[in-house]
Amino acid sequence: MIRPAALLSAALIALAGPAAAGKGSDQLTASVARELPRYGFDVDVKTLDRAQVAALHHALYTDRSTGGKRAMIKSILGGRYSLRGLLFGDR
């Protein structure tokens, strides 16, 4: 039999999970938004999906050179920042 305290703890953890995840993604978004202009990108990070934000965060904080980071960022963003966007006018 499940004890009431254990049941209450499980309910609180289940409710706190999404709130904690949202706060972490807000911090990740803010970090990426702060760093992108340093590499020459003027992007509204709020328009990107979570996978792109996570990939950008990884690219920004890797030990690659500035040019290597810039290339990774272009690839992740796609559109007008990518080679395909420059050649074919993707938006």
C-alpha positions, 0 to 999 in steps of 0.5 A: 500500500502506498503511504499518503506522504509518498503519494503526495511527494510523487504528485508534487514532483509531477507538478513541478517537472514542467515548471522546472523544465520551462525555467531551464529552457528560458535560461538556455534561450536567454544564454543563446540570445545573449551570445549570438550577436557576438558571432554576427547573428541578429536572430529572435531566439524565441522563434526557434524550436527547442532543438535549435536552441539546444544545438546553438547552445552546444555550438556556442560553448564548444572549444572550436574556433570562432570561425568553426562556431560561426559555421555551426551556427549558420548550419543550425539556423539555416535559411538566409544564414546557410549556404543553401539560403545564399544560393537559392534564396531560402527564407 
